[in-house]
Amino acid sequence: MAEHVDKIVVIIKSTIGPLRSSGYITISFSACALFVLVKILVGQALNVYWYAVLHAILTGPPALLCMYLDSHASRIDPGSSPEPLRSIKGAQALTPLHSLVPMISLGYGLVDLVEGIYLKRYDYVIHGLSMLASMGSCCFLGKSHLVTPALIMELSSVPLNFLDCTIENELFKIVIQITFVLSFFFTRLIIVPWLWFNFVKTYYRHVVVGGNKSSFPGWFIYIVVGLGLVFHSLNAYWFSYVLQKAGDAIGGGGAGAGEKEL
């Protein structure tokens, strides 16, 4: 198992390392341009938001891999504390992938914000602004890896974007609906809130109670707490909304959620 982790790290450093050498602004705007290009060229073929699917694929699975590597932090970075204490103390990203993933989401946040304004969807606008604030502040501070584990929530965005797919296959639709509900519930309503709570708790014990210094400005923890509450509230709202739509679809009342990426 240990050798397996070493091989993964070597592959990441050799492939992602050169790309990560670019600044976060360059990477984020490149990602934004890629999403816009896919949106223009592919559009909503089969009634699927393909640029949103692309974002979910580029962030969800890599975030899951980063969480797995975090569990082996003591081997990759000998002598380090477990996450999130390791990062709170000032340690850099465990691998180049850890710092790259949020930069991709920063680019998507800009697309999300513009589309929300265009569609007059205030939940999209709030989501886009929250992504820009959370990803942007972490990237600006050189701590983008702090938010990487939370992007595991994007795993649920893949089935989400196929809820209204025009493929006429009942088994396909049922599998997509079940996969979405389960992935959304476990990633967005259980895992990510737990990660957020654990970070805040660890910060409080280490900095407030312990009197130790953190590696980021004091105002950053307020960003973490405030935006965390916004994201969790949005996810709870969207989950109740999509459950209602999915129930209507199963009962013959209509198609899926009618939503793009959350």
N, C-alpha and C positions, 0 to 999 in steps of 0.2 A: 504493500500500500504506500509506504514512504517513497519508494522509487517512482511509483506512479505519479505522485505529487510533484516530485522533482522534474519529471519529464514534461508535465503540464506547464510548469513555471518556465522551463527552458524554451518551449514552443511559444509561449506568450511573449517572452522577452525578445525573441528573434523575429516575431511577426508584428506584434503590436508596438514594441519598443521604438522602432524608427518612425512609425506614424505618430506616436505620442510625443515625439520630439517637437512637433509643431505646437504653437500656443493654443490655449483653449478657445480664443476668439476665432482663429482660423479653422479649427476643427468644428466648432459649433455652427459657423456660417456655412461651411462645406456640407455639413449634415442637413442644414436647413435647405440649401440649394438642391440637395439630392431628393428630399421629400417633396419639394415643389416640382421638381422635374418628373418624378413618378406620378404626382397628382395630375400634371398636365398631360403626360403621355398615356397613362393607363386610365386615369379618371376613376369611375366607379363601375368598372366592368364587373358583371354578375352581381351588381349592387353591393360591392365590397369596397371599403376605403383602403386601397392597397398601400398607400403611403403610410397609413396608420399601422397596417399589418407589418410593414417593413420596420417601422420604429419599434414595435413590440418585439420583433425577432432580434433586432440589433441590441436590445437592452435587457429584455427579460431573461433569456437563457444565459447571457454573460453575467448578469447579476447573480443568478443562481450558482454559477461556477465560482464567482468571487466569494460568495458565502461559504462554499465548500472549502476553498483555499484558506479562508479566515479561520476555519476550524483547525487548520494545520499551521497557523501562524508561527508557533514556537519552532517548527522545523524550517520554515522558509526564512524567518527572521529570528535566529536563536537568541534567547534571553529576553524576548519581548513579552509584554503582557497580552492577555486575550483581548479581543475587540469587545466593546468599543474603547476600553481603557487605553489600549495601545495608541489609538489615534488621538484621544484626549490628551495624552502625555506629550504628543508632538511627533509621533512616528509618521513617516511618509507612507504613501500607498504601497501595499504589499507587492503588487505587480503593476505594470503599465496599464493592464486592462481595468484595474480598479479605478484609476483616474480618468480613463477614456470614456467609459459608459455614460456618466452624467453629462459629459460634454455633448454627446449625441442627443440626449434628452433636452439639453438647453436649446439646441437648434430646433427641435420639434416644438418646444414651448412657444417659440416665436410664431411658427406656423399656426399653432392652436389658437394663439391670441388673435392673430389677424383674421382667421376664419370665424372665430366667435364674434368679433366686431362686425364682420360682413353679414353673418347670419342673424345677428342680434340675439345670440344665445349667451346670456349672462353667466350660465354655469361654465360654458367653454371659456369665456373671458376670465373668470375667476380661476379656473384650472390653469389656463395659460400663464396668467400673472403669477400664480403660485409656483409653477414650474420654473419660470424665469427667475423668481426671487430665490427659491431654494437652490436650484442648480447654479444660478449665477453667483450667489454669495459664496457658495462652496468653491466654485472655480476661481473666483476673484481672490479668495484667501489661500489658494493653492491646496485646498483640502477637499477636492471633489470626491475623493474616495469615501468621505464620511457618509454620503447619501447613496452610495452604490447599492448596499443591501436592500434599501427600500424599493429599488427599481425591479425587484422580483415581482412586484404587483403587475408589471406589464405582461407577465405570462397569461393573465386572464384576458388581455386585450386581443390576443389572437382569436380565440373562439368568439369573443364579443363581436368582432368585425365580420364574422360569418353568420351572425344570427339572421340577417335579412338576405342572405345569399339566395340567388334565384335558381340554384340547383334543385330540381324537383325530385328529391329523394327523402322519404319520410325518416328512414333510419339515420341518414346523414344529419337531418335537422334535429332529431332527438339527441343524438350523440353530441352535437355542437351545444345544444341548450344545457345538457347535463354537465358537460365539461366546463362550460362558462360559469354556471352557478357554483360548482364546486371550487374551481380555481379562484373565482372572485372572492368567495367566502373565506377560503383559507389564506390567500395571500393578502388581500386588502383589509379584511375585517379581523384577522387573527395575527398573522405573522408580522406584517408591517407595523400595526399598532404596538405589538410587543417589542419590536426592535426600537421603535421610537421611545416607548416607556423605559426600556432598559438603558438607552443612551442618556435620557434625562436623569434617571436614578443614579447611574454611574457618575455622571457629571456632578450631581449634587453631593454624593458621598466623597468624591475625590477633591472637588474644589471648594464647595461651601462648608461641608463638615470637616474635611481633612485639611483645609487651608492650603492646598497645593495649587500651583499655577496650571492653567490650561494652555494649549497651544494656539488658541484663537481668542479674539477680543471678547470682552464680557457681553457685548450686545448680541453676539451670535447665538447664544443660548435662547434668547427671546425670539429670534427668528425660528429656531428649531421648534420651540413650544407653540408659537403662534401658527406657523404654517402647518405643523403637524395636526393641530386641531381643525384647520381648514380642510386639509386633505381627508382626514377621517370623517368629517361631516359630509363632504362631497361624496365619498365612497358609500356612506350609509344611505344618503339620499338616492344615489344612482342604483344601489342594490335593491332598494324597495321599489323603485320605478321599473327596473328591468324585470324583477320578479313578477310584477303585475302584468307587464307586456308579455313575458314568457308564458304566464298562465293563460292569457287571452289567446296566445298562439296555439297552445296545446288544446285549449277548449274550442278552437276553431274561430276565435274572435279576431284573428289577424296574424300578421307575421311577427318577427322578433322585435328587438328593442328599438330599431330605427335609429341607433346611435353609432357614432364612430368611436375611436379610441377614447377611453376614460383616463 
